[in-house]
Structures are given as C-alpha cells and as structure tokens.
C-alpha cells in the first residue's frame, strides 16, 4: 500500500512539475543545447589563413582544389587553418545581370567586413576599383629582389603605386587555366584592409613562381 502511495505521490509531483515548470525547463534545455552547439562549433572551426577571390576566372578547377594545392605548397597546417578561394564569381562574360550584381555585392561585402585578402579580375575592372584605393601598394611588402623579378608583370598606377601583378601569364594560374583568354588582360592584388597581408604576399609570389 505504501508503495502505491509512493508511486502516486511521485506521479503527482511530476505532473505538478510539468504543469508549473514546463516552459522554464524547455527554455533551459534549449539554452544548454545551444551552448553545446556553439562550444563544439568553436572547437572545430578552423582559422582562415587566407581568403582569395578570382573573379571572371574561367577554370575547370574548384576553389577548394586550388586552395588545397596552395596549402600543400605553402605547408599550411590543415588541421588548424583553412584557405578560401572563390573562383565562381563574375563581373563580365555573363548574360545574367543579377549574377554580376551578386558577385559585386559579395566582393564589396567581404571588403567591408575585412574578410578578403587577395582578389583577381579583368584588368579594366581592376584599374576601375583602384579609384577607391582598393589595392595595397606592393612596394611596401615586396623586396627589391622580388620587385626586380616581377618588374615586367607589375601593374603601376599613375602616382607610382604598384597596385597589382598582371595575371595572364602567372605560372600557377596558367596551369589552373585561369585568366588564359588571349583577348583580355587580368590583374591580381592585395586588398587595402586585408587581414592576412603577409600570407597574401606569399600567395602572390606562389602564383608568380617567385621566392
């Protein structure tokens, strides 16, 4: 009899708890689940070592494959870091105006958020965006020897700033079949507020086959 009363009392207590504390209990569980999710995400998310956009780059390689090749060559620890290369954005050569606008919005948003390090695009577009001081002066980061090796490929502004490198015949981009259209010229440079400028310089030298 006592056992039946005990079970009934326990049942009543559970029903009472659920009736009065159901919402706080559910809310508490949601908080715990979200906290665990964010903790796991934080522990498993890799830091970005470099972020690159190659706009109007017509290649069969995916950005992931390009990033993988660079990380292997540069010896970047893949367990701790990731390299992001986007090569599916287009300003030109598309019949979809909305896609061009989407690509431009992504380009501007990543610059505004200080996420983008390196960007390549057709030369005319590249020069156009220098009007808003988009590009870093490479003279600040390249050694005299590197400048000498790249002298025939450097893109210089009217005021003497070295704003980029002509991308058409860079060995790695040629091998990846990016910017190989003989009817157009392309250039690549470092964004003025790039968060990883040192790695960005290494990437440009990697593309050019210069040490």
Secondary structure, 3 states (H helix, E strand, C coil): CHHHHHHHHHHHHHHHHHHHHHHHHHHHHHHHHHHHHHHHHHHHCCEEEEEEEECCCCCCCCHHHHHHHHHHHHCCCCCCEEEEEECCCCCCCCCCHHHHHHHHHHHHHHHHCCCCCEEEEEHHHHHHHHHHCCECCHHHCCCHHHHHHHCCCEEECCCCCEEEEECCCCHHHHHCCCCCCCCCCEEEEEECCCCCHHHHHHHHHHHHCCC
